Amino acid sequence: MAEETQEKQFVIQKLYLKDVSFETPNSPVIFTQQWEPKVEFNLASNAQALENGLFEVGLTVTVTVKLEEKTAYLAELTQAGVFTVTGFPEEELAAMIGSYCPTILFPYAREAVSDLVIKGGFPPLLLAPVNFDALYMQHLQQQTNQGPHTIN
Protein backbone atom coordinates (compact mmCIF):
# COMPACT_ATOMS: atom_id res chain seq x y z
CA MET A 1 0.00 0.00 0.00
CA ALA A 2 1.53 3.36 -1.02
CA GLU A 3 1.74 6.05 1.61
CA GLU A 4 0.49 9.49 0.73
CA THR A 5 3.19 12.08 1.22
CA GLN A 6 2.49 15.75 1.15
CA GLU A 7 4.70 17.73 -1.22
CA LYS A 8 7.15 20.04 0.53
CA GLN A 9 6.23 23.66 0.12
CA PHE A 10 7.98 26.81 1.31
CA VAL A 11 6.59 30.22 0.36
CA ILE A 12 7.35 33.69 1.69
CA GLN A 13 3.92 35.25 2.17
CA LYS A 14 4.89 38.57 3.74
CA LEU A 15 7.98 40.32 5.13
CA TYR A 16 7.51 43.30 7.42
CA LEU A 17 9.03 45.41 10.14
CA LYS A 18 7.03 44.54 13.24
CA ASP A 19 8.65 46.72 15.91
CA VAL A 20 11.27 49.50 15.89
CA SER A 21 12.98 51.53 18.60
CA PHE A 22 15.91 53.94 18.33
CA GLU A 23 17.20 55.91 21.31
CA THR A 24 20.03 58.42 21.67
CA PRO A 25 19.92 59.15 25.41
CA ASN A 26 23.10 61.24 25.48
CA SER A 27 22.55 63.40 22.42
CA PRO A 28 23.62 65.99 21.46
CA VAL A 29 26.69 65.79 23.76
CA ILE A 30 27.61 62.35 22.42
CA PHE A 31 28.24 63.88 18.97
CA THR A 32 31.12 65.96 20.35
CA GLN A 33 33.08 62.98 21.65
CA GLN A 34 35.79 60.97 19.88
CA TRP A 35 34.10 58.12 17.97
CA GLU A 36 35.61 54.92 19.40
CA PRO A 37 32.50 52.81 19.93
CA LYS A 38 31.97 49.58 21.82
CA VAL A 39 29.23 47.61 20.08
CA GLU A 40 26.97 45.02 21.73
CA PHE A 41 24.91 42.93 19.34
CA ASN A 42 22.15 40.50 20.35
CA LEU A 43 19.77 38.34 18.35
CA ALA A 44 16.63 36.48 19.31
CA SER A 45 14.05 34.72 17.20
CA ASN A 46 10.61 33.40 17.86
CA ALA A 47 7.92 31.68 15.87
CA GLN A 48 4.27 30.97 16.14
CA ALA A 49 2.09 28.68 14.13
CA LEU A 50 -0.86 30.45 12.58
CA GLU A 51 -3.18 28.32 10.43
CA ASN A 52 -2.96 25.97 7.45
CA GLY A 53 0.83 25.66 7.46
CA LEU A 54 1.42 29.38 8.03
CA PHE A 55 4.04 30.50 10.53
CA GLU A 56 5.05 33.94 11.72
CA VAL A 57 8.78 34.14 12.44
CA GLY A 58 10.27 37.20 14.14
CA LEU A 59 13.94 38.09 14.35
CA THR A 60 14.78 40.66 17.02
CA VAL A 61 18.05 42.54 16.64
CA THR A 62 19.36 44.70 19.47
CA VAL A 63 22.42 46.90 19.02
CA THR A 64 23.83 49.02 21.85
CA VAL A 65 26.72 51.32 21.04
CA LYS A 66 28.66 53.03 23.82
CA LEU A 67 31.47 55.53 24.02
CA GLU A 68 33.27 54.58 27.22
CA GLU A 69 30.31 54.13 29.59
CA LYS A 70 27.87 56.49 27.85
CA THR A 71 25.29 55.02 25.50
CA ALA A 72 25.56 56.63 22.09
CA TYR A 73 22.51 54.81 20.77
CA LEU A 74 20.31 51.79 21.22
CA ALA A 75 18.61 50.32 18.16
CA GLU A 76 16.16 47.47 18.51
CA LEU A 77 13.85 46.07 15.90
CA THR A 78 11.89 42.97 15.05
CA GLN A 79 11.87 41.96 11.41
CA ALA A 80 9.11 39.45 10.82
CA GLY A 81 7.70 37.31 8.11
CA VAL A 82 4.78 35.03 7.42
CA PHE A 83 5.82 31.81 5.71
CA THR A 84 3.95 28.83 4.34
CA VAL A 85 5.86 25.72 5.41
CA THR A 86 4.10 22.43 4.67
CA GLY A 87 5.01 18.85 3.94
CA PHE A 88 8.22 18.80 5.97
CA PRO A 89 8.90 16.15 8.62
CA GLU A 90 8.91 17.60 12.15
CA GLU A 91 12.71 17.80 12.42
CA GLU A 92 13.04 19.56 9.04
CA LEU A 93 10.14 21.87 9.88
CA ALA A 94 11.90 22.94 13.09
CA ALA A 95 15.09 23.68 11.13
CA MET A 96 13.16 25.67 8.52
CA ILE A 97 11.51 27.80 11.22
CA GLY A 98 14.59 28.03 13.46
CA SER A 99 17.30 28.60 10.86
CA TYR A 100 16.12 29.07 7.29
CA CYS A 101 13.47 31.74 8.02
CA PRO A 102 15.81 33.86 10.23
CA THR A 103 18.43 33.62 7.45
CA ILE A 104 15.89 35.16 5.07
CA LEU A 105 14.89 37.87 7.58
CA PHE A 106 18.39 38.96 8.63
CA PRO A 107 19.35 41.02 5.55
CA TYR A 108 16.15 43.07 5.95
CA ALA A 109 16.85 43.61 9.66
CA ARG A 110 20.47 44.50 8.88
CA GLU A 111 19.37 47.14 6.37
CA ALA A 112 16.77 48.58 8.77
CA VAL A 113 19.37 48.90 11.57
CA SER A 114 21.79 50.61 9.19
CA ASP A 115 19.11 53.08 8.07
CA LEU A 116 18.15 53.88 11.68
CA VAL A 117 21.75 54.50 12.69
CA ILE A 118 22.44 56.82 9.75
CA LYS A 119 19.16 58.72 10.27
CA GLY A 120 20.13 59.04 13.94
CA GLY A 121 23.19 61.04 12.86
CA PHE A 122 25.81 58.35 13.50
CA PRO A 123 28.42 56.75 11.24
CA PRO A 124 27.11 53.74 9.27
CA LEU A 125 26.91 50.42 11.10
CA LEU A 126 27.09 47.30 8.99
CA LEU A 127 26.25 44.15 10.92
CA ALA A 128 28.33 41.10 10.06
CA PRO A 129 26.61 38.09 8.49
CA VAL A 130 25.23 35.50 10.92
CA ASN A 131 25.37 31.72 10.54
CA PHE A 132 21.86 30.78 11.64
CA ASP A 133 22.51 27.09 10.92
CA ALA A 134 25.27 27.11 13.56
CA LEU A 135 23.09 29.04 16.03
CA TYR A 136 20.24 26.59 15.49
CA MET A 137 22.53 23.60 16.08
CA GLN A 138 23.85 25.29 19.25
CA HIS A 139 20.24 25.82 20.38
CA LEU A 140 19.45 22.13 19.79
CA GLN A 141 22.56 21.11 21.75
CA GLN A 142 21.53 23.34 24.66
CA GLN A 143 18.04 21.83 24.63
CA THR A 144 19.51 18.33 24.69
CA ASN A 145 21.78 19.21 27.60
CA GLN A 146 19.12 21.08 29.60
CA GLY A 147 16.08 18.98 28.99
CA PRO A 148 12.70 20.21 27.70
CA HIS A 149 13.16 23.98 28.15
CA THR A 150 12.23 26.47 25.47
CA ILE A 151 14.70 29.12 24.43
CA ASN A 152 13.81 32.15 22.31
N, C-alpha and C positions, 0 to 999 in steps of 0.2 A: 504494500500500500504506500503510495507516494505521499510524503508530508507536504503540506502547503507552507511555503515560506514567503514571507512578505518581502517585497523588493526594498532594498535600502534606499532611503531618500533623505537628502539634506538640502534644505532651501533656506536662504536668508530672506525672511519676510520683511524685516524692518530693522534699521539701525538708528539709534537716537541718543542724544545727550539727555540723561535722566535727571542729573543733579549737578550743580556747579557752585563752587564757592572760591572766592579769591580775596585774601585779606593782606593788607600792608599796614600792620599795627604801628610801625615806627616811621611811617612816612610823614613829612618829607625829609626829616633828618637823615634817614638811612641813605638817601641819594647823595649825601655829601661825604660819605665814608668811602675808604678804599675798598674796591670790589674784590674781595678774596673770600668767596662764599663756601660754607659747609652745607652740603646738600644731603637731606634725608629723603629716601624714596621708599614708599610702601605700596604694596598691591594687595587687593583682596578681591575675590570673585564669589558670586553667589548665583544660584539658579533656582527657578521654580517652574514646575510643570503647570501648564495652562490647560489646554484641552486638545484632543485629537492630534497628539504628537507635537504640539507646540510647546516650546520652552522659552522663558525669558531668562537671559543670562546677563548679569551685570558685572562690570569690571570697575572697581573703585581704585583710583590712583590718587595718592596723597604725596605731595612734595612740600617739604619745609626747607627753606633756605635761610641760613643765619650768617650774619657777620659777627664774629666772636660770639657773644651770647645773645645778641639782639636779633629778633626775627625780622628778616627783610620781607619775606612774603610766605604765605601758606596758600597753596593751590590744591583743591580737592575736587574731584569730579567722578561721576559714575557714567561710564559709557555703557549703553545697554543695547541689546538686540533681541528680536523675537525670531526664533529659528524653528523650522519644521525638521524634526529628527525622528524618522520612523524606520522600522525594519531592522534595527541593529540589535544584536544580543546585548544583554544588560551590561556586561563589562565594556563592550565597545561604546554603548550609549553613554556610560559614565565618562569615558575618555573624550568623547565628542563634546560633551557638556563642560567637562572640567579642564580640557586642554585646547581642543580645536576652536571652540567658540571664543574663548579669551584671546587666542592668537589672531582671530579675525578682528576682534574689537580693539586690540591694543594700538594699531596705527592711528585709528580715529581718536582715541584718548590721548595719544602722544601729540597729535596735531592740536587738539583742543588745549592741552596744557601749554604748549608753545605759544599759541595765540594769546592765552590769558596773560602769560608772563610778559610778552612784548607789549600788550595793551596796558599792562600795569606799570610800564615805564622801565622795565629791567632788561638787561642783556638777554638774548635768546637762550633758551634752555632746550637742549635736544636730549630726550631720554634715550638711553641705550636700548637696543633690542632685548627682549626677554624670551627665554626658552621655556615656554609653558609646558612642554612635554616633560622636561626635567622637574619643574615645580609640581606637576601632577603626580609624577612618580614619587617624589619626596613626600607629598601629601598621603599617598597610598601607604608608603612605608611607615609614616607616623601613625596612621590609623591601625595598621597591623600591630605595631608596637604598643599602642595605647588602648586597644580594644575598641568598642563601638562608640566612639565619640565623633561628633561632627565638627568639622573645622571649616570656617569660611575663608 
